Amino acid sequence: MQKFFLKTWLMLILCLGFFVGANAFALSSDQNKSAFFRANSAICKRAAADDICVYSGEVKYAQGTTKLDAPEVTVHKQNGKIAKIVAVGKRAHYVTTLDTKDTKNAKAKIADAKANSITINQEKKLMILEGDGEITDGQNQFSGPYIEYNLLHKTIFSTPSETAHTKIVIYPDNAK
């Protein structure tokens, strides 16, 4: 069993270098825009430097070109900036427009993620998808039970699982 996991890890590491491009996670201008939330209810705990808000029921989040839909979203703010967002519920959905120089291919400009839990750490440039995770970066696709998408280090990581497989689809640059 250990050989299976070792081979899986090595294959993932080799493939991931091709999957993650030099794109930023979202348009850099999105970070300077106001964040908007809509939900059936909200509970916020405000502290001097840190705030935590839990939004429940048909939550919709938007910041520039970035959108997030989930049954429940928890937002952690530090020093007035969103530090971490945790979206939970059956098939939470995140979509954003990427910083890219490819002006001819509109599909290459979108990152789309779905999972039962999506955690976005703004400072670490890290997205964690748990439970039936799936992410599309342009045309390339990656799915599995646990996925870490790290833009700071340009890597995607998936843990081995005995109950589910990781799937990677990498299209050539000239695919349409």
C-alpha positions as CSV (number, residue, x, y, z in Angstrom):
1,M,0.0,0.0,0.0
2,Q,2.9,2.4,0.8
3,K,4.3,1.9,-2.7
4,F,0.9,2.9,-4.2
5,F,0.9,6.1,-2.2
6,L,4.5,6.9,-3.0
7,K,3.9,6.4,-6.7
8,T,0.7,8.5,-6.5
9,W,2.7,11.3,-4.7
10,L,5.5,11.3,-7.3
11,M,3.0,11.4,-10.2
12,L,1.1,14.3,-8.6
13,I,4.2,16.3,-8.0
14,L,5.3,15.8,-11.6
15,C,1.9,16.7,-13.0
16,L,1.3,19.6,-10.8
17,G,4.2,21.6,-12.2
18,F,2.5,21.6,-15.5
19,F,-1.0,22.4,-14.1
20,V,-0.3,25.5,-12.2
21,G,0.7,28.4,-14.4
22,A,2.1,31.8,-13.5
23,N,-1.5,33.3,-13.0
24,A,-2.3,35.1,-9.9
25,F,-5.3,33.7,-8.0
26,A,-7.6,36.6,-8.8
27,L,-7.3,40.0,-10.4
28,S,-4.9,42.0,-8.3
29,S,-7.5,44.9,-8.5
30,D,-10.1,42.7,-6.8
31,Q,-8.2,42.9,-3.5
32,N,-8.8,46.7,-3.4
33,K,-12.5,46.4,-4.0
34,S,-15.2,46.3,-1.3
35,A,-16.5,42.9,-0.3
36,F,-20.3,42.4,-0.4
37,F,-22.2,39.6,1.5
38,R,-25.9,38.5,1.3
39,A,-27.2,35.9,3.6
40,N,-30.4,34.9,5.6
41,S,-28.6,35.7,8.9
42,A,-25.2,37.0,10.2
43,I,-23.5,36.9,13.5
44,C,-20.4,39.1,13.9
45,K,-17.9,39.3,16.8
46,R,-15.9,42.5,16.7
47,A,-12.6,42.9,18.5
48,A,-10.0,45.6,18.4
49,A,-8.0,44.2,15.6
50,D,-9.8,41.1,14.5
51,D,-13.4,40.4,13.5
52,I,-15.2,37.1,12.8
53,C,-18.5,37.0,11.0
54,V,-20.6,33.9,10.3
55,Y,-23.1,34.2,7.5
56,S,-25.8,31.5,7.2
57,G,-28.4,30.6,4.6
58,E,-27.9,31.1,0.9
59,V,-24.7,33.1,1.3
60,K,-23.5,35.1,-1.6
61,Y,-20.1,36.9,-1.5
62,A,-18.7,39.2,-4.2
63,Q,-15.5,41.2,-4.4
64,G,-14.7,42.6,-7.8
65,T,-14.7,39.6,-10.2
66,T,-14.6,37.1,-7.3
67,K,-17.8,35.3,-6.3
68,L,-18.6,32.7,-3.6
69,D,-21.8,30.8,-3.0
70,A,-22.4,28.5,0.0
71,P,-24.9,27.6,2.7
72,E,-22.5,29.0,5.4
73,V,-19.5,31.4,5.2
74,T,-17.2,32.4,8.0
75,V,-15.0,35.5,7.4
76,H,-12.0,36.3,9.5
77,K,-10.7,39.9,9.3
78,Q,-7.4,41.1,10.7
79,N,-6.5,44.7,10.9
80,G,-9.4,45.7,8.6
81,K,-8.6,43.2,5.8
82,I,-10.1,39.8,5.1
83,A,-7.5,37.2,6.2
84,K,-9.5,34.0,5.7
85,I,-12.8,32.8,4.3
86,V,-14.3,29.4,5.1
87,A,-17.3,28.3,3.0
88,V,-19.1,25.1,4.0
89,G,-22.1,23.2,2.7
90,K,-22.9,20.8,-0.1
91,R,-20.9,22.0,-3.1
92,A,-19.8,25.5,-2.1
93,H,-18.8,27.3,-5.3
94,Y,-16.0,29.9,-5.8
95,V,-15.2,31.6,-9.1
96,T,-12.7,34.4,-10.0
97,T,-11.0,36.0,-12.9
98,L,-7.3,35.5,-13.0
99,D,-4.5,37.9,-13.8
100,T,-3.3,36.7,-17.2
101,K,-1.7,38.0,-20.4
102,D,-3.8,35.7,-22.6
103,T,-6.3,38.2,-24.1
104,K,-7.4,35.8,-26.9
105,N,-8.7,32.9,-24.7
106,A,-11.4,34.1,-22.4
107,K,-11.7,30.6,-20.8
108,A,-8.0,30.8,-19.7
109,K,-8.9,33.7,-17.5
110,I,-11.3,31.9,-15.1
111,A,-10.6,29.8,-12.0
112,D,-13.6,27.8,-10.8
113,A,-13.7,25.7,-7.6
114,K,-16.3,23.5,-6.0
115,A,-16.2,21.5,-2.8
116,N,-18.1,20.7,0.4
117,S,-15.7,23.0,2.2
118,I,-13.6,25.8,0.7
119,T,-11.0,27.6,2.8
120,I,-9.3,30.7,1.3
121,N,-6.3,32.1,3.2
122,Q,-5.6,35.5,1.6
123,E,-2.2,36.0,3.2
124,K,-0.8,32.6,2.3
125,K,-2.4,32.7,-1.1
126,L,-3.8,29.2,-0.3
127,M,-7.2,27.6,-1.2
128,I,-8.1,24.3,0.4
129,L,-10.9,22.2,-1.0
130,E,-12.3,19.4,1.1
131,G,-14.9,16.8,0.3
132,D,-15.5,16.2,-3.4
133,G,-13.2,19.1,-4.4
134,E,-12.8,20.2,-8.0
135,I,-10.9,23.2,-9.5
136,T,-10.6,24.4,-13.1
137,D,-7.8,26.8,-13.9
138,G,-8.4,28.0,-17.4
139,Q,-9.0,24.6,-19.2
140,N,-7.0,22.4,-16.9
141,Q,-8.9,20.4,-14.3
142,F,-8.0,18.9,-11.0
143,S,-10.4,17.0,-8.6
144,G,-10.1,14.8,-5.5
145,P,-11.2,14.5,-1.9
146,Y,-8.6,17.0,-0.6
147,I,-6.9,19.7,-2.7
148,E,-4.5,22.5,-1.7
149,Y,-4.1,25.2,-4.3
150,N,-1.1,27.3,-3.3
151,L,-0.4,30.3,-5.6
152,L,2.5,31.6,-3.6
153,H,4.5,28.4,-4.4
154,K,2.6,27.6,-7.7
155,T,1.6,24.1,-6.5
156,I,-1.4,21.9,-6.2
157,F,-1.3,19.2,-3.6
158,S,-3.7,16.3,-3.1
159,T,-3.5,13.8,-0.2
160,P,-3.7,10.0,-0.9
161,S,-7.0,8.4,-0.2
162,E,-8.1,4.8,-0.1
163,T,-11.7,5.7,-1.0
164,A,-11.3,8.3,-3.8
165,H,-8.8,9.1,-6.5
166,T,-7.3,12.3,-7.6
167,K,-8.0,13.2,-11.3
168,I,-5.9,15.6,-13.4
169,V,-6.7,16.8,-16.9
170,I,-4.1,19.0,-18.5
171,Y,-4.8,20.4,-21.9
172,P,-2.1,21.5,-24.4
173,D,-1.6,25.2,-24.9
174,N,-3.2,25.1,-28.3
175,A,-6.4,23.2,-27.3
176,K,-9.6,25.0,-27.9
